[in-house]
Structures are given as structure tokens and as C-alpha cells.
């Protein structure tokens, strides 16, 4: 069986739980038998990234060509915050657009959806984000009131902790309910909200 590669892209000002929550879920999924490999990456080589609450994270390497790219949020509400700055710089949205065009499945957590929106991959598609950015997202996407939105090769999740539910859903979708349930049990996490699944 081919191992699925998952990369979670980090940038200064990302929200810690947006990235660490899915990372831990995927690792428990791997321990439960899912054939996957998860890495924390950045656009450029760096010793560390500082998250929005001050956590310093040492990435595994630079962005490659994963099967799944997870884009965290953090900092959309401030003029110079993480996501706001990343969108203004355009490099990460451009990278997301290129990867999606080459067949990578893209998922966002929280205001990471605004990076996807500015990459042009959410145009007229169903999506969700943190409640503070929903109005902004309506300019780009068909906003759905759901904790997780699955539109096949694009998935979005609401605020912060919904990244855990997004990752558990991805485990279920790709590796089966047993794997997802095993990860949720180890985490002692009771899945919340609904998954709006557009593409069957």
C-alpha cells in the first residue's frame, strides 16, 4: 500500500492548535494502522517558527508535493497577523494554488480558509472558517454552517478545535471508521458538529 503524505504548512503567527491538533490525530491514525506520514513544513528553510501564542516549533523541512496539505489559521483579525500577512505576501496562496492544480488535496483549519480563498481554490465552492472571518469568506465561497466542509479535493473546518474533527473525518474518509474511532478514543475526543459533504 502506498503511504499517503500529509504536510502541515507553518508560518509565523499560525495558531498552535490549528496545526498541532490535526498533527496528533494523524499520528494516532498512523498508530492505528493508517499508512500515512505527516510532516510540519515551511515555505523556506528555517530553524523555527513562532506561533500566535508564542510556541516555537522546529519544522521538519520545506513544502514538497504532498497528497494532502493542511493550512492552519491564526491572525486574520489583526492587520499584521499570521494569515493576514501571509495573504498580503501572496507566496503561500500561490503555492497552494500550484499544489491544488497538480492534484494535491487541500484542507484548511480556522482562518486558513482565507489563504485558500486568496489562492483561488474556493471560488463558488462550499466552505467554512472561524466565525470572525465568515463575512470575509462570503466574497470568495459559498459559506456553509457546518463544523467541517468536505468538497472532495478541498476541505475546510471552522475555528481552532474543529481541526481535530477535520483530521478525524479525513482518517475516516481515507482509512475507515475503525482507524478514526481508534484515534478519537486515544485522544478522548467526542466528535462535534456535522460534516457537510458536497462530493460523494
N, C-alpha and C positions, 0 to 999 in steps of 0.2 A: 504494500500500500504506500502511495506517495505521501510524504509528510507535508501538511499544509503549513505555509509560513505566514506568520502574523507579525506585523510591525506596528508598534505604537509610537507615533512621532511626537517628540517632546520639543518644547521651545520655552524660553524664559517667560515666566508668568502663567504657565499652564496650571490648571487646578489639579492638585495631587491625586485626589480620589478618582477623578475622571480617567486617569491613566492606571493608577495602582489597582483600583477595583477590578477592571477587566483583566489586567495582567495576572492577578491572583486567581481569578475564575478560570482563565485559560490554563494556568499551571495545574490547578486541581483537575481540570478536564484531562490534561495530559496524563496525570497520575491515575485517572480512571480509565485510561485506555485510548483516548483520542490521539491520533497521530498528528501532532502539531508541534510547532516550535515558535515561541514568542520572544521577540526582542524589543528593547527600548532603543529608539534611534533618533537622530537629529539630522537636519539638512546638511550640516557641515560638521567635520570632526571637532570635538570639544571635550574638555576634561569633565565638565559638569554642566548641568542646567539647574537654574534656581526656579523653583515653582512658586505659585502665588502666595503660599503661606510660609515660605522660607525654606522648605525642604530642598536639599541639594541632592541631585540624582546624577550618578555616573552612567551615561548611556553605553549601550553595547557596541554601537557603531553608527554608520550613516545609512540614510534611507536607501533601500535597494528596490527590488521589484517583487514585493510580497504578494501572496494570494489575497490577503486581507490587510488593509491599512486602517488603523483606528486613530482618529483625530480627536484629542481631548479639547475641552474648552477652558475658560478662565480669562477674565479681564475684559470682556466685551463692554461692560458698563462704564469703564473708565477710558479717558481719552488716550492714555498711553499704556493700557493694559496688554496682557499677552495676546489674546486673539485680535484685538483692535490693531495692535502694532503689526502683527503677522499679516493681516489683511492689507494694511497700508503698504507693507513692503512687497507684497504680491508673490514672493518666491514660493511660499508653501502652497497657496492656492494654485499656482501654475504647476507645481509638482503633482498635486492631487489630480488636476485635470489630465495631465500626461499619463499618470498611472491608470486612471479610470479608462482613458482612451485605449490603453494597452491591455485592458481586461482585468485589472485589479478591482476587487470588491472594496468599496469604501464605506466605513462606518464612522459616525461622529457621536460624541457624548457632549451633552450640555451645549454651550455656545460654540463648540467646534463646528456645529452646523453652519455657522456664519462663514467659516473657511470654505466649506463645501459650496455654500451659496455663491461666494465670490469666485470659486473655481468654475462655476457654470454648470455643475453636475446636478443641481437641484431644480433646474428650470422646469416649472409646471409639474413637478413631481410631489408626491405626498412626503411630508417631513415634519419633524418636531424639534424643539430645542428648549432651553431653560425659559421659564415664564417671562423673565426680564427682556428676552430678545424675540419673543413671538411676533410682536408687531413689525420688527425689522425683517424677520424672516418672510412675512407675507409678501414682501416685494419680489421674492425670488421663487417661492414654493407654495404648494397647496398645503397649508398648515393643518395638521390633524391633531385632535385632542386625544393623545394616546401616550403612554409611557415609552413605548418602543414602536417605531415605524419601520416595516420591512418592505422595501420596494425592489427586492431581488438583489441587484448589484449595488444598491445604495441603501444603507440603514442609518437611522438617526434615533437618538434617545434624548429624553428630556433632561432635567437638571441632575447633575452630580451623581447621586446614588443610583440613578437609572442606568448608569453604565454597567452596573453589576447585572441588572436584569437583561440588558442588551447582550452581554457576553454569555449569560446562561442560555438565552434564546439561540444565539449562534451555535453554541455547543449542541443544543437540541436539534437545530435545523441540519447541521452538518454531520453530527456524530451519533445522534439518537438521544431519546429521553433518558435512558439509563445513565449515560455519561453526564448529562446535565443535572439530573437528580442527585447523582453522587457528589458532584461539585457543590451543589446547593446545601447538601447535608453537612459536608465538612465545614462549609462557611457558616452554617446555622442561619442561613438566609431564607426567609419566606418570600418567594417571588411576589412582586406587587404590580398593580396596574394591568394594562392589556397590551397585547402586541397587535398592531394594525398591520395586517399582511395584505399588501396590494397585489403582489405577484405570486401566483400559485405554481 
